């Protein structure tokens, strides 16, 4: 093994850039979130890590609902901004046009092309800096212009990415091939 | 709300493309994994969703260890291949050069530029198709050629992405700006 040891870092590269939404004291609040991943299909479930001291966490615990909003790359400045300021000091409720879905208390962002409405299944304290929150995706809401044949088209959605530690944002790049297809005929060296 | 309703789908876009490794019956086994995200910093923790019937799950439960390996885009064919065939039917132990770290039972892939060695903290059955597994990252191992000033450089790492449902792989694209900086001066419309 000739690799360099980097320590116990959180290094899944790349990170998706999303916006976490929750009602806090009956007002919508939003923060940038990269600690997020899908952990179940049918029904969709999402796991997030969210710093215990964050203003948003109080709202998630109050309502047991939250939203994950996927912004497009042209929203980069406002997305970064809401990761720079806390709802504790600044009212972020007027930054976006907000809508609600089936759960009634998970604020979602009209300007984001894709919004996931979630109810909390588990909140775990595993001794780290973050609350680990697992939610079920109750409904997904997508801009029609981001669909191709009624299916989400990532090249129309134009989400963006983050590289942690170097703290850089990147766009989606070139199409490389079809999943469950491009490697189908790969032959194992015997 | 003028959005199209897509149902309770697992739609965090994009998904990182990773390889999940575990020893099953004392032999290394690997599968492609996109249901993965960081859920804690310091120590790094990762949450994954892995179909209960997968061969790999048995090994994770047996040893309570696993690895997350970040492949570079030039590995796309073999990465897709190991998502097409199950370890139940095909021995995948000879596909990569394997190394072990501190835990001794989490097989990692020499050919991948970044490898995360993980021990299981929780395995949750939330009633879905997948086991939801949360692991602590015990150590990270990185190719020296992917570092800049001792820090992971995503443009050298060249990981790749996936878009679920349309099942397409994409490269990392253009650099868009610095996180916690590009939006710092965004002013809220009053």
Interface residues (C-beta under 8 A of the other chain):
Chain A: X1 X2 X3 X4 X5 X6 X7 X8 X9 X10 X11 X12 X13 X14 X15 X16 X18 X34 X35 X36 X37 X38 X39 X40 X41 X42 X43 X44 X45 X46 X47 X48 X49 X68 X70 X73 X76 X77 X78 X79 X80 X81 X82 X83 X84 X90 X92 X94 X95 X99 X101 X108 X110 X114 X115 X116 X121 X122 X124 X126 X128 X129 X130 X132 X134 X136 X137 X138 X139 X140 X141 X142 X143 X144 X147 X148 X151 X152 X153 X154 X157 X159 X160 X161 X162 X163 X164 X165 X166 X167 X168 X169 X170 X171 X172 X173 X174 X175 X176 X177 X178 X179 X180 X181 X182 X183 X184 X186 X188 X189 X190
Chain B: X1 X2 X3 X4 X5 X6 X7 X8 X9 X10 X11 X12 X13 X14 X15 X16 X18 X34 X35 X36 X37 X38 X39 X40 X41 X42 X43 X44 X45 X46 X47 X48 X49 X68 X70 X73 X76 X77 X78 X79 X80 X81 X82 X83 X84 X90 X92 X94 X95 X99 X101 X108 X110 X114 X115 X116 X121 X122 X124 X126 X128 X129 X130 X132 X134 X136 X137 X138 X139 X140 X141 X142 X143 X144 X147 X148 X151 X152 X153 X154 X157 X159 X160 X161 X162 X163 X164 X165 X166 X167 X168 X169 X170 X171 X172 X173 X174 X175 X176 X177 X178 X179 X180 X181 X182 X183 X184 X186 X188 X189 X190
